[in-house]
Amino acid sequence: MFGIHSGGKIGGKVIAVADVGGDSAGVAIIHVLPGEPAAILASERLSLPFGERTPEQATSGALSLLDEACKKVLEKYAGAYAGRRARPVVSAYAIIHSHWTSSKTLQANEVFPTEERITDSVIEKLARSALGKEGQLDRSKLIEASVISIELNGYKTRNISGKRAHEVQISALVSGCEPAVRTGITETLQRNFSVSSPILRSEMHALFSVLNESAPQSLDRVIIEMGSDSTNCIVIHEDAAMENILVAEGTNTILKRISASAPAEETLSLMRMIARDACESDACQKLSAALASIEPELARIFGEAMGRLASSRHLPNPLTIIVRAEFAPWLCLFFSRVDFGQFTITTRPFSPLALAPGDLGRIAETQENAVVDTSLALAASFVNIEELQE
């Protein structure tokens, strides 16, 4: 059983958070209280089996998973109260991954002849200017248009209240989503949580916001977010400009490459033991050899992606990896061992670090009845940040 938030404090809001990938859906119920990390009270993650699918089948499958995950997480949430009435969910968010969304950063600036007081209207004017200059924006797919970064006289600031400057630059993020996916997610959250207007946000927005909150001094980095069937390769530059490329390689495709005949769970168990340096059996040695054998092909695949991301300017050296825990140690070694230095600012290899749910504990913490992966912890952290900014 659990109380609302640490110590059973009363107040705040109970919110449903969905994390929708290309072949999986996670849902958490969180409690948000000003001044504290969000408490993740219950969670569920479901994934589609590996296999080829048409776009229509992929959409239908993801929405079915989301519906089932919503129902399961509500059962867990209610069950944890052991007969007591659970507090109702009052709002819902969905963080939609790049399999379903496209995002772009736009920038605009204004220079004044003298130091001027910077107000919300100045920022809104620049945001409209940035949107107006984007000729390829499909407004029928738009799910968000948000200012994500403000610079005054060349310095980033989070709060413009009372500040003066002679130069202002803003970065805005615009994201679109396929209408069928957007409608399906909205209706699923409305039906399961009885909320009127679920809030939809892109994975790119969530990543930027959470990393900006957790490491504001070193935001510029490359991010490798690996799902089951694809990997989102993202670069965030120091001026908040972001680009991404989706690569058709993920944990399921890697499992198929290294052990097509063995059950996936058996291979994952061996990977966990190898990561702990707790396995010297023939099976572990064969798996290690199989992982080494696929690295040249993966180096080619990800090298092409890095080359495209670095086509306009070189990439930062810090690299954040988001992947299921069994793959994290090996993937960190892969990106540190393979020399992608030709694409980086320093011409040195990447400095990879895997992100884990515990790294976000200052923003969102898991209660004893919930188990979350990094992606769902990121989604919960983002919602906490969004709610506290309102």
C-alpha positions as CSV (number, residue, x, y, z in Angstrom):
1,M,0.0,0.0,0.0
2,F,1.0,3.6,-0.4
3,G,-0.1,7.0,0.6
4,I,-0.2,10.0,-1.8
5,H,3.4,11.1,-2.1
6,S,6.2,10.6,0.4
7,G,4.8,10.7,3.9
8,G,1.2,10.5,2.6
9,K,0.9,14.2,2.1
10,I,-2.4,15.6,0.9
11,G,-2.7,17.9,-2.1
12,G,-1.2,18.1,-5.5
13,K,-2.6,16.3,-8.6
14,V,-2.9,12.7,-9.7
15,I,-2.0,12.5,-13.4
16,A,-1.8,9.7,-16.0
17,V,1.3,9.6,-18.2
18,A,1.5,7.6,-21.4
19,D,4.8,6.9,-23.2
20,V,4.0,5.7,-26.7
21,G,6.7,4.1,-28.8
22,G,6.7,2.5,-32.2
23,D,6.1,-1.0,-30.8
24,S,5.4,-0.5,-27.1
25,A,3.3,1.6,-24.8
26,G,4.0,2.4,-21.1
27,V,1.6,4.1,-18.7
28,A,2.2,5.5,-15.2
29,I,0.0,7.2,-12.7
30,I,1.9,9.9,-10.8
31,H,1.3,12.3,-8.1
32,V,2.7,15.9,-8.6
33,L,3.2,18.1,-5.6
34,P,5.0,21.5,-5.9
35,G,8.5,21.5,-4.6
36,E,8.9,17.7,-4.6
37,P,9.8,15.0,-7.2
38,A,6.8,13.4,-8.9
39,A,5.8,10.1,-7.2
40,I,5.3,7.3,-9.7
41,L,2.6,5.3,-8.0
42,A,1.8,2.6,-10.5
43,S,3.1,1.6,-14.0
44,E,2.8,-0.8,-16.8
45,R,4.8,-1.4,-20.1
46,L,3.6,-3.6,-22.9
47,S,5.4,-4.4,-26.2
48,L,4.4,-6.0,-29.5
49,P,6.2,-9.2,-30.5
50,F,9.0,-8.9,-33.0
51,G,7.8,-9.0,-36.7
52,E,7.1,-7.2,-39.9
53,R,4.0,-5.0,-39.9
54,T,2.3,-2.6,-42.3
55,P,1.9,1.0,-41.1
56,E,-1.7,0.3,-40.4
57,Q,-0.9,-2.8,-38.4
58,A,1.7,-0.9,-36.4
59,T,-0.7,1.9,-35.6
60,S,-3.4,-0.5,-34.6
61,G,-1.0,-2.5,-32.5
62,A,0.4,0.4,-30.6
63,L,-3.0,1.8,-29.8
64,S,-4.2,-1.6,-28.6
65,L,-1.2,-1.8,-26.3
66,L,-1.9,1.6,-25.0
67,D,-5.5,0.7,-24.2
68,E,-4.4,-2.5,-22.4
69,A,-1.6,-0.7,-20.5
70,C,-4.1,1.9,-19.3
71,K,-6.4,-0.7,-18.0
72,K,-3.6,-2.7,-16.2
73,V,-2.2,0.4,-14.6
74,L,-5.6,1.5,-13.3
75,E,-6.0,-2.0,-11.7
76,K,-2.6,-1.7,-10.0
77,Y,-3.4,1.8,-8.8
78,A,-6.7,0.8,-7.4
79,G,-5.4,-2.5,-5.9
80,A,-2.6,-0.7,-4.0
81,Y,-5.2,1.1,-1.9
82,A,-6.5,-2.2,-0.5
83,G,-10.2,-1.3,-0.4
84,R,-9.7,2.4,0.2
85,R,-10.9,4.8,-2.5
86,A,-8.0,5.9,-4.7
87,R,-7.8,9.6,-5.6
88,P,-9.1,10.2,-9.2
89,V,-6.8,11.0,-12.1
90,V,-7.5,14.6,-13.1
91,S,-5.4,15.0,-16.3
92,A,-3.5,12.9,-18.8
93,Y,-0.3,13.4,-20.9
94,A,1.0,11.3,-23.8
95,I,4.7,11.5,-24.8
96,I,4.8,10.3,-28.4
97,H,8.1,8.9,-29.7
98,S,9.7,9.9,-33.0
99,H,8.3,6.8,-34.7
100,W,5.0,8.7,-34.8
101,T,6.1,12.3,-34.7
102,S,8.4,14.8,-36.5
103,S,10.0,17.7,-34.7
104,K,11.9,20.8,-35.7
105,T,13.5,23.7,-33.9
106,L,13.0,27.2,-35.2
107,Q,14.9,30.3,-34.1
108,A,14.3,34.0,-34.2
109,N,16.0,37.0,-32.8
110,E,15.6,40.7,-32.3
111,V,18.2,43.4,-31.7
112,F,17.1,46.7,-30.0
113,P,19.1,50.0,-30.2
114,T,19.2,50.2,-26.4
115,E,18.6,47.9,-23.4
116,E,14.8,47.2,-23.2
117,R,12.6,45.4,-20.7
118,I,11.9,41.9,-22.0
119,T,8.2,40.9,-21.6
120,D,6.1,37.9,-22.5
121,S,4.8,39.9,-25.5
122,V,8.3,40.2,-26.9
123,I,8.8,36.4,-26.6
124,E,5.4,35.7,-28.2
125,K,6.2,38.0,-31.1
126,L,9.5,36.2,-31.8
127,A,7.8,32.8,-31.5
128,R,5.2,33.9,-34.1
129,S,8.0,35.2,-36.3
130,A,9.8,31.9,-36.1
131,L,6.7,29.9,-37.0
132,G,5.8,32.3,-39.8
133,K,9.2,31.7,-41.5
134,E,8.7,27.9,-41.6
135,G,7.1,27.3,-45.0
136,Q,7.0,23.5,-44.7
137,L,4.9,23.3,-41.5
138,D,1.9,21.0,-41.9
139,R,-0.5,22.6,-39.4
140,S,-3.0,19.7,-39.7
141,K,-0.5,17.5,-37.9
142,L,0.6,20.0,-35.3
143,I,0.5,18.9,-31.7
144,E,2.7,21.5,-30.1
145,A,4.6,24.7,-30.7
146,S,6.6,25.7,-27.6
147,V,9.5,28.1,-26.8
148,I,12.2,25.9,-25.3
149,S,15.1,28.3,-24.9
150,I,15.5,32.1,-24.4
151,E,18.8,33.9,-24.7
152,L,19.3,37.5,-23.5
153,N,22.5,39.2,-24.7
154,G,23.8,35.8,-25.6
155,Y,23.1,34.2,-22.2
156,K,20.4,31.6,-21.6
157,T,17.8,32.5,-19.1
158,R,14.8,30.6,-17.7
159,N,13.0,33.6,-16.2
160,I,12.7,36.9,-18.1
161,S,10.8,38.6,-15.3
162,G,12.3,42.1,-14.7
163,K,15.2,41.6,-17.0
164,R,16.5,43.9,-19.7
165,A,18.5,43.2,-22.9
166,H,19.4,44.7,-26.2
167,E,19.4,41.3,-28.0
168,V,16.9,38.5,-27.6
169,Q,17.0,35.0,-29.3
170,I,14.4,32.3,-28.9
171,S,14.3,28.7,-30.0
172,A,10.9,27.1,-30.6
173,L,10.1,23.4,-31.0
174,V,7.3,22.5,-33.3
175,S,6.1,18.9,-33.5
176,G,3.6,17.1,-35.7
177,C,1.9,13.7,-35.4
178,E,0.0,11.5,-37.8
179,P,-3.7,12.3,-37.4
180,A,-4.8,8.7,-36.9
181,V,-2.2,8.2,-34.1
182,R,-3.1,11.5,-32.5
183,T,-6.8,10.8,-32.5
184,G,-6.3,7.2,-31.3
185,I,-4.1,8.2,-28.4
186,T,-6.5,11.0,-27.4
187,E,-9.5,8.8,-27.4
188,T,-7.8,6.0,-25.5
189,L,-6.7,8.3,-22.7
190,Q,-10.2,10.0,-22.6
191,R,-11.9,6.6,-22.4
192,N,-9.7,5.1,-19.7
193,F,-9.1,8.1,-17.5
194,S,-12.3,10.2,-18.0
195,V,-10.3,13.3,-18.9
196,S,-11.5,15.8,-21.4
197,S,-8.4,17.0,-23.2
198,P,-5.2,14.9,-22.9
199,I,-2.0,16.8,-23.5
200,L,0.2,15.4,-26.3
201,R,3.9,16.2,-26.5
202,S,6.8,14.8,-28.6
203,E,9.6,12.7,-27.3
204,M,12.0,15.4,-28.5
205,H,10.3,18.0,-26.2
206,A,10.4,15.7,-23.3
207,L,14.1,14.8,-23.7
208,F,15.1,18.5,-24.1
209,S,13.1,19.6,-21.1
210,V,14.3,16.8,-18.7
211,L,18.0,17.1,-19.7
212,N,17.8,20.9,-19.5
213,E,16.4,20.5,-15.9
214,S,18.9,17.8,-14.8
215,A,22.0,19.1,-16.5
216,P,21.5,22.7,-17.7
217,Q,25.2,23.5,-18.0
218,S,25.9,20.7,-20.4
219,L,22.8,20.4,-22.5
220,D,24.6,19.9,-25.8
221,R,25.0,16.2,-26.6
222,V,24.1,13.3,-28.8
223,I,21.3,11.1,-27.6
224,I,20.8,7.4,-28.7
225,E,17.3,6.4,-27.7
226,M,17.0,2.7,-28.7
227,G,13.6,1.0,-28.9
228,S,12.7,-2.5,-30.0
229,D,12.8,-2.0,-33.7
230,S,14.4,1.4,-34.2
231,T,16.7,4.0,-32.7
232,N,16.3,7.7,-32.6
233,C,19.6,9.4,-33.0
234,I,19.3,13.0,-31.7
235,V,21.8,15.9,-31.5
236,I,21.2,18.9,-29.2
237,H,23.5,21.8,-29.8
238,E,24.4,24.5,-27.3
239,D,22.1,27.0,-28.9
240,A,19.1,24.5,-28.4
241,A,19.0,23.6,-32.1
242,M,17.9,19.9,-32.4
243,E,18.0,17.4,-35.2
244,N,17.2,13.7,-35.3
245,I,17.4,10.7,-37.6
246,L,15.5,7.4,-37.1
247,V,17.6,4.3,-37.7
248,A,15.9,0.9,-38.4
249,E,17.9,-0.9,-35.8
250,G,16.8,-1.7,-32.2
251,T,17.0,-4.2,-29.4
252,N,14.8,-6.8,-31.2
253,T,16.8,-6.6,-34.4
254,I,20.1,-6.9,-32.5
255,L,18.7,-10.0,-30.6
256,K,17.8,-11.5,-34.0
257,R,21.3,-10.8,-35.3
258,I,23.1,-12.4,-32.4
259,S,20.8,-15.3,-31.5
260,A,18.1,-15.9,-34.0
261,S,17.2,-19.4,-32.7
262,A,17.4,-18.8,-28.9
263,P,14.5,-17.4,-26.9
264,A,14.9,-13.7,-26.4
265,E,14.5,-13.9,-22.6
266,E,17.3,-16.5,-22.5
267,T,19.7,-14.2,-24.4
268,L,18.7,-11.2,-22.2
269,S,19.4,-13.2,-19.1
270,L,22.9,-14.0,-20.4
271,M,23.4,-10.3,-21.3
272,R,22.6,-9.4,-17.7
273,M,25.2,-11.9,-16.4
274,I,27.8,-10.6,-18.8
275,A,27.1,-7.0,-17.7
276,R,27.8,-8.1,-14.1
277,D,30.9,-10.0,-15.2
278,A,29.2,-13.0,-13.6
279,C,29.3,-15.5,-16.4
280,E,32.1,-17.6,-17.8
281,S,30.0,-20.4,-19.5
282,D,30.3,-21.4,-23.1
283,A,27.0,-19.8,-23.8
284,C,28.2,-16.4,-22.5
285,Q,31.4,-16.7,-24.5
286,K,29.4,-17.5,-27.6
287,L,27.2,-14.5,-27.0
288,S,30.1,-12.2,-26.4
289,A,31.6,-13.4,-29.7
290,A,28.3,-12.9,-31.5
291,L,28.0,-9.3,-30.1
292,A,31.5,-8.6,-31.3
293,S,30.8,-10.0,-34.7
294,I,27.9,-7.6,-35.4
295,E,29.8,-4.4,-34.3
296,P,31.3,-3.7,-37.8
297,E,27.8,-3.6,-39.4
298,L,26.4,-1.5,-36.5
299,A,29.3,0.9,-36.8
300,R,28.4,1.3,-40.5
301,I,24.7,1.9,-39.8
302,F,25.3,4.4,-37.0
303,G,28.2,6.0,-38.8
304,E,25.9,6.9,-41.6
305,A,23.4,8.4,-39.2
306,M,26.2,10.4,-37.4
307,G,27.5,11.6,-40.8
308,R,24.0,13.0,-41.7
309,L,23.6,14.6,-38.3
310,A,27.1,16.2,-38.6
311,S,26.5,17.5,-42.1
312,S,25.9,21.1,-41.0
313,R,28.2,21.2,-37.9
314,H,30.2,18.8,-35.8
315,L,28.6,16.8,-33.0
316,P,29.2,17.3,-29.2
317,N,31.2,14.6,-27.5
318,P,28.9,13.7,-24.7
319,L,26.5,10.9,-25.7
320,T,23.5,9.8,-23.6
321,I,22.1,6.4,-24.2
322,I,18.5,5.4,-23.4
323,V,17.9,1.7,-23.8
324,R,16.6,-1.3,-21.8
325,A,19.0,-2.1,-19.0
326,E,20.3,-5.4,-20.4
327,F,21.8,-3.6,-23.4
328,A,23.1,-0.5,-21.7
329,P,26.7,-1.7,-20.7
330,W,27.4,-3.2,-24.1
331,L,26.0,-0.3,-26.0
332,C,28.1,2.2,-23.9
333,L,31.2,0.1,-24.7
334,F,30.2,0.0,-28.4
335,F,29.9,3.8,-28.7
336,S,33.2,4.4,-26.8
337,R,35.1,1.7,-28.7
338,V,34.1,2.6,-32.2
339,D,35.8,5.8,-33.3
340,F,33.2,8.3,-34.5
341,G,35.8,11.1,-33.9
342,Q,35.5,12.3,-37.5
343,F,32.0,13.6,-36.6
344,T,32.7,15.3,-33.2
345,I,33.8,18.8,-32.3
346,T,37.0,17.6,-30.7
347,T,37.7,14.8,-33.2
348,R,37.8,12.4,-30.3
349,P,35.4,9.4,-29.7
350,F,32.1,9.9,-28.0
351,S,31.9,9.9,-24.2
352,P,28.8,7.7,-23.6
353,L,26.8,7.4,-20.5
354,A,23.6,5.3,-20.1
355,L,20.7,7.1,-18.4
356,A,18.8,5.1,-15.7
357,P,15.6,5.9,-13.8
358,G,17.6,6.6,-10.7
359,D,19.4,9.4,-12.4
360,L,16.1,11.3,-12.5
361,G,15.2,10.8,-8.9
362,R,15.4,14.5,-8.2
363,I,12.5,15.0,-10.6
364,A,10.5,11.8,-10.5
365,E,10.9,8.9,-8.0
366,T,9.4,5.5,-8.1
367,Q,7.3,4.3,-5.2
368,E,7.6,0.7,-3.9
369,N,4.7,-0.6,-6.0
370,A,5.9,0.6,-9.3
371,V,8.8,-0.5,-11.6
372,V,9.6,1.8,-14.5
373,D,12.1,1.8,-17.4
374,T,14.1,4.9,-18.3
375,S,11.7,6.0,-21.0
376,L,8.7,6.0,-18.7
377,A,10.7,7.7,-15.9
378,L,11.6,10.4,-18.5
379,A,8.0,10.9,-19.4
380,A,7.0,11.2,-15.7
381,S,9.8,13.7,-15.1
382,F,8.8,15.8,-18.0
383,V,5.2,16.0,-16.8
384,N,6.3,17.1,-13.4
385,I,8.4,19.9,-15.0
386,E,5.5,21.0,-17.2
387,E,3.0,21.0,-14.3
388,L,5.3,23.1,-12.1
389,Q,5.9,25.6,-14.8
390,E,2.1,26.4,-15.1
